[in-house]
Amino acid sequence: MSLTRSLELAKQAYKRQDVRASIKAHQGGADHEHHKIEGRYIKSLIYGGLDGAVTTFAIVAGVAGASLSVGVVLILGFANLIADGISMAVGDFLSSKAENEYKKTERKREQWEVENHPDGEKLELIELYQEKGIAKPDAEAIVASISKYKEAWLDIMMVEELQIITDQTSPLKNALVTFFSFLIFGFVPLAAYIFARYVPIFSASTFLSAAVLTGLTLFVLGSLKSKLTDRHWFKAGAETLVVGGLAAVAAYGVGVLLAGLA
């Protein structure tokens, strides 16, 4: 069954505080929600890319601060891309897998309770609705209706009692998105050093070029975070740029301080 509203259009209407557009979105239209972006993987894309860009540029900045050779920059940079990228992907895979297993375990427990003590579960849900300000007679009527549909009842109990949304993501897909996002965006700080061999503008000021490319990347990735929040895209991008810039400045400073050890 398809929804009669377009969630994407509804979000846009809310941002503009446009009541007419909101009404239109809830009446349906060309976009019926199934055109939505796979939001469940946007988080892995953004944070994998941010980590890749920030950590790789931190290495570039540290090496530049120590005035080491281009070869050292590339060796350390690519080593970080592969090693840290795999580490992040494995971490994402294991955490997503553990989360899914936890959800399955809790749903099985909730199902067992519904099957073996339905009256207790009904009472629990009634009390939860009463806590939300719903009068007891209305709460009882709502629960009486919900309890006729076992799967819906379980879904609602998971959310209301445990604050768990049962929609599950693929741990493998999450890990792959994180890994390739880390590689692609983490490569950006190194690109200037590779291009420097063939493009004069990069060879004249390689570190500055790397800083500019990385800054643009951080801003774009930060702007994409507005897809997950209600923040303005420019503010989200600027915040990410500043935070990433602070990490780079710190790494550059360490490189300068320890330059004599190289």
C-alpha positions as CSV (number, residue, x, y, z in Angstrom):
1,M,0.0,0.0,0.0
2,S,1.5,3.3,-1.0
3,L,1.2,6.4,1.1
4,T,-1.1,9.2,0.0
5,R,1.4,11.8,0.9
6,S,4.9,12.7,-0.4
7,L,7.2,12.9,2.6
8,E,9.8,14.8,0.7
9,L,7.3,17.5,-0.4
10,A,6.0,17.6,3.2
11,K,9.5,18.3,4.5
12,Q,10.0,21.1,2.0
13,A,6.7,22.6,2.9
14,Y,7.6,22.6,6.6
15,K,10.9,24.3,5.9
16,R,9.1,27.0,4.0
17,Q,6.2,27.1,6.6
18,D,4.0,26.8,3.5
19,V,0.6,25.4,4.6
20,R,-0.8,25.1,1.1
21,A,2.2,23.1,0.0
22,S,1.8,20.9,3.0
23,I,-1.9,20.2,2.1
24,K,-0.9,19.4,-1.4
25,A,1.9,17.1,-0.2
26,H,-0.6,15.2,1.9
27,Q,-3.0,14.8,-1.0
28,G,-0.5,12.9,-3.0
29,G,1.2,13.9,-6.3
30,A,3.9,12.8,-8.6
31,D,6.3,11.8,-5.8
32,H,4.9,9.2,-3.5
33,E,7.8,8.7,-1.1
34,H,9.2,5.8,-3.0
35,H,11.5,8.2,-4.8
36,K,13.2,9.1,-1.4
37,I,16.9,8.8,-0.9
38,E,18.1,5.8,1.0
39,G,18.5,7.8,4.1
40,R,19.7,4.9,6.1
41,Y,23.0,4.9,4.2
42,I,23.4,8.7,4.1
43,K,24.9,8.7,7.6
44,S,27.6,6.2,6.6
45,L,28.3,8.1,3.4
46,I,28.7,11.5,5.2
47,Y,30.7,10.3,8.3
48,G,32.9,8.0,6.3
49,G,33.7,10.8,3.9
50,L,34.3,13.3,6.7
51,D,36.6,11.0,8.6
52,G,38.5,10.2,5.4
53,A,39.0,13.8,4.5
54,V,39.9,15.0,8.0
55,T,42.3,12.3,9.0
56,T,44.1,12.2,5.6
57,F,44.5,16.0,5.5
58,A,45.7,15.9,9.1
59,I,48.5,13.6,8.0
60,V,49.2,15.9,5.0
61,A,49.3,18.9,7.3
62,G,51.5,17.2,9.8
63,V,54.0,16.1,7.2
64,A,53.9,19.6,5.6
65,G,54.5,21.2,8.9
66,A,57.6,19.0,9.4
67,S,58.8,20.0,5.9
68,L,59.1,16.3,4.8
69,S,59.1,15.2,1.2
70,V,56.2,14.6,-1.1
71,G,57.0,10.9,-1.1
72,V,56.4,10.7,2.7
73,V,53.1,12.5,2.3
74,L,51.9,10.0,-0.3
75,I,53.1,6.9,1.6
76,L,51.6,8.0,4.9
77,G,48.4,9.3,3.2
78,F,47.7,6.1,1.2
79,A,48.6,3.9,4.2
80,N,46.0,5.8,6.2
81,L,43.4,5.5,3.5
82,I,43.6,1.8,3.3
83,A,44.2,0.9,7.0
84,D,41.8,3.5,8.5
85,G,39.2,2.9,5.8
86,I,39.2,-0.9,6.5
87,S,39.1,-0.2,10.2
88,M,36.1,2.1,9.9
89,A,34.2,-0.3,7.6
90,V,34.8,-3.2,10.0
91,G,33.6,-1.1,12.9
92,D,30.5,0.0,11.0
93,F,29.8,-3.6,10.0
94,L,30.1,-5.0,13.5
95,S,28.1,-2.1,15.1
96,S,25.3,-2.4,12.6
97,K,25.2,-6.2,12.9
98,A,25.1,-5.9,16.7
99,E,22.3,-3.4,16.5
100,N,20.3,-5.6,14.2
101,E,20.8,-8.6,16.5
102,Y,19.7,-6.6,19.5
103,K,16.6,-5.5,17.7
104,K,15.8,-9.1,16.7
105,T,16.3,-10.3,20.3
106,E,14.1,-7.6,21.8
107,R,11.4,-8.3,19.2
108,K,11.4,-12.0,19.9
109,R,11.1,-11.2,23.6
110,E,8.2,-8.8,23.0
111,Q,6.5,-11.4,20.7
112,W,6.8,-14.0,23.4
113,E,5.2,-11.6,26.0
114,V,2.4,-10.8,23.6
115,E,1.7,-14.4,23.0
116,N,1.9,-15.5,26.6
117,H,0.6,-12.5,28.5
118,P,-1.4,-10.4,26.2
119,D,-3.4,-8.7,28.9
120,G,-0.2,-7.5,30.6
121,E,1.1,-6.1,27.3
122,K,-2.2,-4.3,26.6
123,L,-2.2,-2.8,30.1
124,E,1.4,-1.7,29.6
125,L,0.6,0.0,26.3
126,I,-2.5,1.7,27.9
127,E,-0.3,3.1,30.6
128,L,2.2,4.4,28.1
129,Y,-0.5,6.2,26.2
130,Q,-1.9,7.6,29.5
131,E,1.6,9.0,30.2
132,K,1.3,10.9,26.9
133,G,-1.8,12.6,28.2
134,I,-4.4,10.3,26.5
135,A,-7.5,9.7,28.7
136,K,-7.8,6.1,29.9
137,P,-11.0,5.3,28.0
138,D,-9.4,6.5,24.8
139,A,-6.2,4.7,25.5
140,E,-8.1,1.4,26.1
141,A,-10.0,1.9,22.8
142,I,-6.8,2.5,20.9
143,V,-5.1,-0.5,22.4
144,A,-8.2,-2.7,21.8
145,S,-8.0,-1.8,18.1
146,I,-4.2,-2.2,17.8
147,S,-4.1,-5.6,19.5
148,K,-6.2,-7.1,16.7
149,Y,-3.2,-6.8,14.4
150,K,-0.2,-8.7,15.9
151,E,2.6,-7.4,13.7
152,A,1.5,-3.8,14.1
153,W,1.1,-4.4,17.8
154,L,4.6,-5.6,18.0
155,D,6.0,-2.7,16.0
156,I,4.2,-0.2,18.2
157,M,5.4,-1.9,21.4
158,M,9.0,-1.8,20.2
159,V,8.7,1.9,19.6
160,E,6.6,3.0,22.6
161,E,8.1,0.7,25.2
162,L,11.7,0.3,24.1
163,Q,12.2,3.3,21.7
164,I,13.4,0.8,19.0
165,I,12.5,1.3,15.4
166,T,12.5,-2.2,13.8
167,D,13.6,-1.1,10.4
168,Q,17.0,-2.8,9.8
169,T,19.9,-1.8,7.6
170,S,22.3,-4.1,5.9
171,P,25.6,-4.2,7.9
172,L,27.5,-5.2,4.7
173,K,26.0,-2.3,2.7
174,N,26.8,0.1,5.6
175,A,30.4,-1.1,5.7
176,L,30.9,-0.8,1.9
177,V,29.4,2.7,1.9
178,T,31.6,3.8,4.7
179,F,34.7,2.2,3.1
180,F,34.3,3.7,-0.3
181,S,33.2,7.0,1.0
182,F,36.4,7.1,3.2
183,L,38.5,6.2,0.2
184,I,37.0,8.7,-2.2
185,F,36.8,11.7,0.0
186,G,40.0,10.8,1.8
187,F,41.8,10.8,-1.5
188,V,41.1,14.5,-2.0
189,P,43.9,15.9,0.1
190,L,46.4,13.6,-1.7
191,A,45.1,14.5,-5.1
192,A,46.9,17.9,-5.1
193,Y,50.3,16.1,-4.6
194,I,49.6,13.7,-7.4
195,F,48.4,16.5,-9.8
196,A,51.4,18.5,-8.8
197,R,53.5,16.3,-11.1
198,Y,51.4,17.2,-14.1
199,V,49.6,20.5,-13.5
200,P,51.8,23.6,-12.8
201,I,49.2,25.4,-10.7
202,F,49.3,22.5,-8.1
203,S,53.1,22.2,-8.1
204,A,53.5,25.9,-7.3
205,S,51.6,25.7,-4.0
206,T,50.8,22.0,-3.4
207,F,49.9,22.2,0.3
208,L,47.7,25.3,-0.3
209,S,45.9,23.4,-3.1
210,A,45.4,20.4,-0.9
211,A,44.0,22.7,1.8
212,V,41.5,24.4,-0.6
213,L,40.3,21.1,-2.1
214,T,39.9,19.6,1.4
215,G,38.1,22.6,2.6
216,L,35.6,22.5,-0.3
217,T,35.1,18.8,0.4
218,L,34.4,19.3,4.1
219,F,32.0,22.1,3.3
220,V,30.1,19.9,0.8
221,L,29.9,16.9,3.1
222,G,28.8,19.2,6.0
223,S,26.1,20.6,3.8
224,L,24.9,17.1,3.1
225,K,24.3,16.7,6.8
226,S,21.3,19.0,6.5
227,K,19.6,16.0,4.8
228,L,19.6,14.4,8.2
229,T,18.7,17.5,10.3
230,D,16.7,20.6,10.0
231,R,19.8,22.8,10.0
232,H,20.5,25.2,7.2
233,W,22.9,23.7,4.6
234,F,25.3,26.6,4.8
235,K,25.6,26.6,8.6
236,A,26.1,22.8,8.6
237,G,28.8,23.1,5.9
238,A,30.6,26.0,7.7
239,E,30.6,24.1,11.0
240,T,32.2,21.1,9.5
241,L,34.7,23.2,7.7
242,V,35.7,24.9,10.9
243,V,36.0,21.7,12.9
244,G,38.0,20.0,10.2
245,G,40.2,23.1,9.9
246,L,41.0,23.0,13.6
247,A,42.1,19.4,13.4
248,A,44.4,20.3,10.4
249,V,45.9,23.3,12.2
250,A,46.6,21.1,15.3
251,A,48.3,18.5,13.1
252,Y,50.3,21.1,11.2
253,G,51.4,22.6,14.6
254,V,52.6,19.2,15.8
255,G,54.5,18.7,12.6
256,V,56.3,22.1,13.0
257,L,57.2,21.3,16.7
258,L,58.5,17.9,15.9
259,A,60.2,18.7,12.6
260,G,63.6,18.4,14.2
261,L,63.0,14.7,14.8
262,A,62.6,13.8,11.1
